[in-house]
Amino acid sequence: MFLVFYRRFIRRCKQGCLQFVILKPILVAVTFLLYSQGKYNDGNFSVAQSYLYLTIIYTISYSLALYALALFYMACRDLLQPFNPVPKFIIIKSVVFMTYWQVRYSIYTCTSKYVIFYLTLLVLFGFQGVLVFLVEIG
């Protein structure tokens, strides 16, 4: 009985984390589509714009993923102790947090004609391509 519960728990934690991994590229594609139609304005929380709804979906998805990771860690704390995962987790989460704010700042500092190109570079090449782009236009 315990083994069945444990397998189900591990599976639910994995699903909780992977739902964000699957949802994020989908939301990026939706954002591109809505931006091209003029229905996405970054930072505009108007109910007529899609930014509000996409932000809510991102926040819920991200919160569920972090909750699943926290549950997994609490359940497996004794087994994970030799690997000392807490500092690694904090470093990875801080990188995610900092890149989120880096993107926010960079989007506001780029001129509007470069925003779509900037977002495309971000998705395709990651931050290395974006930094090259920012150096070239800066």
C-alpha positions as CSV (number, residue, x, y, z in Angstrom):
1,M,0.0,0.0,0.0
2,F,2.8,2.4,0.9
3,L,4.7,1.8,-2.3
4,V,1.6,2.6,-4.4
5,F,1.1,5.8,-2.5
6,Y,4.8,6.7,-2.8
7,R,4.7,6.1,-6.6
8,R,1.6,8.2,-7.0
9,F,3.1,11.0,-4.9
10,I,6.3,11.0,-6.9
11,R,4.3,11.1,-10.1
12,R,2.2,14.0,-8.9
13,C,5.3,16.0,-8.0
14,K,6.8,15.3,-11.4
15,Q,3.5,16.4,-13.1
16,G,3.4,19.5,-11.0
17,C,6.9,20.5,-12.1
18,L,6.5,19.5,-15.7
19,Q,3.3,21.3,-16.3
20,F,5.2,24.5,-16.1
21,V,7.8,23.3,-18.6
22,I,5.1,22.3,-21.1
23,L,2.9,25.4,-20.5
24,K,5.7,28.0,-20.8
25,P,6.5,27.5,-24.5
26,I,2.7,27.4,-25.3
27,L,2.2,30.7,-23.5
28,V,5.2,32.2,-25.4
29,A,3.6,31.2,-28.7
30,V,0.2,32.6,-27.5
31,T,2.0,35.8,-26.5
32,F,3.6,36.2,-29.9
33,L,0.2,35.6,-31.6
34,L,-1.6,38.1,-29.4
35,Y,1.1,40.7,-29.7
36,S,0.9,40.5,-33.5
37,Q,-2.8,41.1,-33.3
38,G,-2.4,44.1,-30.9
39,K,-4.0,42.4,-28.0
40,Y,-0.9,42.1,-25.8
41,N,0.7,45.1,-24.3
42,D,3.4,44.2,-21.7
43,G,2.7,45.7,-18.3
44,N,-0.9,46.7,-19.2
45,F,-3.3,45.1,-16.7
46,S,-6.4,46.2,-18.5
47,V,-9.1,43.6,-18.8
48,A,-9.2,44.3,-22.6
49,Q,-5.5,43.2,-22.9
50,S,-4.3,39.7,-22.5
51,Y,-1.3,40.6,-20.3
52,L,-3.4,40.3,-17.1
53,Y,-4.7,36.8,-18.0
54,L,-1.3,35.5,-19.1
55,T,0.2,36.8,-15.9
56,I,-2.4,35.0,-13.8
57,I,-1.8,31.7,-15.7
58,Y,2.0,32.1,-15.4
59,T,1.7,32.8,-11.7
60,I,-0.6,29.9,-11.0
61,S,1.6,27.5,-13.0
62,Y,4.8,28.7,-11.4
63,S,3.3,28.5,-7.9
64,L,2.2,24.9,-8.6
65,A,5.6,23.9,-9.8
66,L,7.3,25.4,-6.7
67,Y,4.7,23.8,-4.4
68,A,5.4,20.4,-6.0
69,L,9.1,20.8,-5.6
70,A,8.7,21.8,-2.0
71,L,6.5,18.8,-1.3
72,F,9.0,16.5,-3.0
73,Y,11.8,18.0,-0.9
74,M,9.9,17.7,2.4
75,A,9.0,14.0,1.7
76,C,12.5,13.1,0.6
77,R,14.6,15.3,2.8
78,D,16.3,12.5,4.6
79,L,17.2,10.7,1.3
80,L,18.5,13.9,-0.3
81,Q,20.6,15.0,2.7
82,P,23.9,13.6,1.4
83,F,23.5,15.6,-1.8
84,N,22.8,18.9,0.0
85,P,20.1,20.1,-2.5
86,V,19.0,23.3,-0.7
87,P,21.9,25.6,-1.9
88,K,21.6,24.3,-5.4
89,F,17.8,24.9,-5.4
90,I,18.3,28.4,-4.1
91,I,20.9,29.2,-6.8
92,I,18.7,27.9,-9.6
93,K,15.6,29.7,-8.3
94,S,17.6,33.0,-7.9
95,V,18.8,32.6,-11.6
96,V,15.2,32.2,-12.7
97,F,14.1,35.1,-10.6
98,M,16.9,37.4,-11.8
99,T,16.4,36.5,-15.5
100,Y,12.7,37.3,-15.1
101,W,13.5,40.8,-13.9
102,Q,16.3,41.1,-16.5
103,V,13.8,40.4,-19.3
104,R,11.3,42.9,-17.7
105,Y,14.0,45.6,-17.6
106,S,15.4,44.8,-21.1
107,I,11.9,45.0,-22.7
108,Y,11.3,48.4,-21.3
109,T,14.7,49.7,-22.4
110,C,14.5,48.4,-26.0
111,T,12.7,50.4,-28.6
112,S,9.3,49.1,-29.6
113,K,10.4,48.1,-33.1
114,Y,12.9,45.6,-31.6
115,V,10.6,43.9,-29.0
116,I,9.5,41.1,-31.3
117,F,13.0,40.5,-32.5
118,Y,14.2,40.6,-28.9
119,L,11.6,38.0,-27.8
120,T,12.4,35.7,-30.7
121,L,16.1,35.8,-29.8
122,L,15.2,35.1,-26.2
123,V,13.2,32.0,-27.1
124,L,15.6,30.7,-29.8
125,F,19.0,31.4,-28.4
126,G,18.5,32.2,-24.7
127,F,20.2,35.0,-23.0
128,Q,23.5,34.7,-24.9
129,G,21.8,35.7,-28.2
130,V,19.9,38.5,-26.4
131,L,23.0,39.9,-24.9
132,V,24.7,40.0,-28.3
133,F,21.6,41.7,-29.7
134,L,21.6,44.3,-26.9
135,V,25.3,45.0,-27.4
136,E,24.7,45.6,-31.1
137,I,21.7,48.0,-30.7
138,G,23.2,49.7,-27.6
